[in-house]
Amino acid sequence: MKDIRINIFIALLKPFSKYARKRRAKTFIALMAPKKDMKVLDLGGQPEIWDDIDVKLNITCLNLPGIAKTRYQSHHNILYVTGDACNMPEFEFGEFDLVFSNSVIEHVGDDTKRKSFAAEIQRISYNYWIQTPYKYYPIEAHCGMPFWWLYPNVVRLFFLNRWRRNLPNWTEMVENTDIVSLKEMKHLFPKATISKEWLVFPKSIVAYHRN
């Protein structure tokens, strides 16, 4: 039997995520003022994140092979491409009006990979919006455990080994997630404004820059 707690968490997460996306979209519109036909590079995203942005955009959605929901119906013009967001020589500066990333930087790898990810974003455009979950939100966004990042490594390993028996792919995702601290976000994006999204407590960190 699969882990009941995890299944319940995933089921409850869907409406919660939808609500959070709507709130985030309003903030994004207020701060970044997207205009019709703006060229956006979405790193590691899925098309539904753009549902609440009414103005029609030209979006290039870059993902690893087989990740993006390419059959999703959207009112935007979306081009799906495969690639590595930490190394994008196929894109030049000025090719996009904005680089966008929602909950991806914590999945790209170690600190060297995160530095490459951030450097590529700032190389491609002066304008960017990068969001990542806040490390100390009471419920961890990926595994649903309370205060997950405060557990000793041996305790986290105990849970991971337990989950791996029933949900190996999901456990691998959790295991390879490395939450980015507020301090690191400031270091990675020194010219950005760093803000927090709140849901009772700080829920996410956003680094954004609009030239």
C-alpha positions, 0 to 999 in steps of 0.5 A, a space after each residue: 500500500 502506498 503511503 496514505 499520508 503522502 497521498 492525502 498531502 498530494 490531494 490537498 496540495 492541488 487546490 492549495 497550489 491553485 489558490 497560491 498560483 492565483 495570488 502569485 499571478 496578481 503580484 506578478 502582474 502588479 510588479 512586472 506589468 506584462 504586455 501583449 506579445 511579450 517574449 517570456 522564457 519560462 525555465 522548468 515551468 508548466 503551462 497552467 502557471 500562466 492561466 491567470 495572466 490574461 494578456 496574451 504572451 509568447 512563451 518559450 517553456 524550457 524543460 528536461 525531456 518529457 516533463 512539460 505538459 505539451 498538450 495543455 490548452 492555453 490562450 498564450 502562444 507556447 513553444 516547448 523546448 528541451 534543454 538545461 536551464 543551467 547552460 543555455 548557449 542557444 539563447 542570446 541576450 535580448 532574445 526574451 523580454 523576461 525570464 521566469 522560473 517558479 519553484 525550479 532553482 531548488 531542483 537544479 542541483 548543488 550550489 555550483 548548479 544554482 550559480 550557473 542557473 542564476 548566471 544564465 538568467 541574468 545573462 539572457 535578460 535584465 528582467 526576471 522573476 525567480 520564485 522558490 519555497 521558503 525554507 522555514 514555512 511550517 509545512 514543507 512544500 515538497 514532502 508535506 512534513 512539518 519543519 522538514 529542514 530542521 530535522 537532523 540528516 539521520 531523521 530525514 534519511 529515515 523517512 526517505 528510506 521508508 517512502 522509497 519503498 512505495 513511492 520511489 520516483 516521488 522520493 527521488 524528487 524530495 531527496 534531490 530538492 535543496 531549498 535555497 536560503 534567503 541569504 543565497 538568493 540575495 547572493 545569486 541575484 545581487 541586483 534583484 529585489 527580494 520579497 516574501 510571499 506570505 500565507 500566514 507565515 512567509 511561504 516563498 521567496 521571489 527575486 525579481 528585477 525589472 529594467 
